[in-house]
Amino acid sequence: METNSKNISIKVILITIAVGIWAIVLQNAGVIPTNQNVKVVNEVDANVHGKVNVNGSVNVDNTVSISIDEVLGRDGKKYYFENK
């Protein structure tokens, strides 16, 4: 009797695993539709020209290295702007 109940429980477990695998395969194939409602919380337009007023605080999680030689050119030419 004990081996019969073990066989039944193993069959139930294997059938459950097989149904789960087929469900994933059919979802990936697009047969079973999946709806994913996505809400964009922070949308930023990176193309900013002119002045920008910032109210509040701004957190920067990374450091930005500034190399004057990269900005001014490697040939050693220096460009100056006189603000009159």
Order of alpha helices (4+ residues) and beta strands (2+ residues): alpha-alpha
